[in-house]
Amino acid sequence: MPWQQKIPYLMNQPIEVSFVDGTGTSGVLYGVSGGKLLVMEYLYHAQFALRQYDVFTVQDIYGYPGCPG
């Protein structure tokens, strides 16, 4: 499934983003707006940042697997 179709299912969930250049990042998916993927990322201590990534740089988005219980 193309990553754009995963957006509604992964909103407000922890995700991993892989980019076309081979790098990646993780955080909580806030959505897509104005051609940007919005991800809340942890910085350090109690600091977070809402990062914006151009959608053309995104290769795929993955949701974190659930914990076995």
C-alpha positions as CSV (number, residue, x, y, z in Angstrom):
1,M,0.0,0.0,0.0
2,P,1.4,3.5,-0.9
3,W,2.4,5.4,2.2
4,Q,-0.1,8.2,1.4
5,Q,-3.0,5.7,2.0
6,K,-1.6,4.7,5.4
7,I,-2.0,8.3,6.8
8,P,-5.5,7.9,8.1
9,Y,-4.7,4.7,10.0
10,L,-1.4,6.0,11.5
11,M,-2.6,9.5,12.6
12,N,-1.5,10.2,16.2
13,Q,0.4,6.9,16.3
14,P,4.2,6.2,16.8
15,I,5.7,5.8,13.3
16,E,9.0,5.3,11.5
17,V,9.6,7.3,8.3
18,S,12.1,6.1,5.7
19,F,13.4,8.6,3.3
20,V,14.5,8.2,-0.3
21,D,18.1,9.1,0.7
22,G,18.3,6.0,3.0
23,T,17.9,7.9,6.3
24,G,14.9,7.7,8.6
25,T,13.2,9.2,11.7
26,S,10.6,8.3,14.2
27,G,8.0,10.1,16.1
28,V,4.2,10.6,16.2
29,L,2.4,11.3,13.0
30,Y,0.5,14.5,13.0
31,G,-0.6,14.4,9.4
32,V,0.1,16.0,6.0
33,S,-0.4,19.7,5.2
34,G,0.8,21.8,2.3
35,G,3.0,19.1,0.8
36,K,4.7,18.4,4.1
37,L,4.6,15.4,6.4
38,L,4.2,16.5,10.0
39,V,6.0,14.4,12.7
40,M,6.4,15.2,16.4
41,E,9.9,14.1,17.4
42,Y,11.5,13.8,20.7
43,L,14.6,16.0,21.2
44,Y,15.9,15.5,24.7
45,H,14.7,15.8,28.3
46,A,11.1,17.0,28.0
47,Q,11.5,18.7,24.7
48,F,9.7,17.8,21.5
49,A,9.7,19.4,18.0
50,L,7.1,19.3,15.2
51,R,9.2,18.6,12.2
52,Q,8.1,19.1,8.6
53,Y,9.4,16.9,5.7
54,D,8.7,17.4,2.0
55,V,6.4,14.6,0.9
56,F,8.6,13.9,-2.2
57,T,11.5,12.9,0.2
58,V,9.4,10.2,1.9
59,Q,9.8,6.6,0.7
60,D,7.5,4.9,3.2
61,I,5.9,5.1,6.6
62,Y,5.6,2.2,9.1
63,G,3.6,1.9,12.2
64,Y,5.2,0.4,15.3
65,P,4.2,-3.2,16.0
66,G,2.0,-3.9,19.0
67,C,3.3,-5.5,22.1
68,P,2.5,-9.2,22.6
69,G,0.2,-9.6,25.5
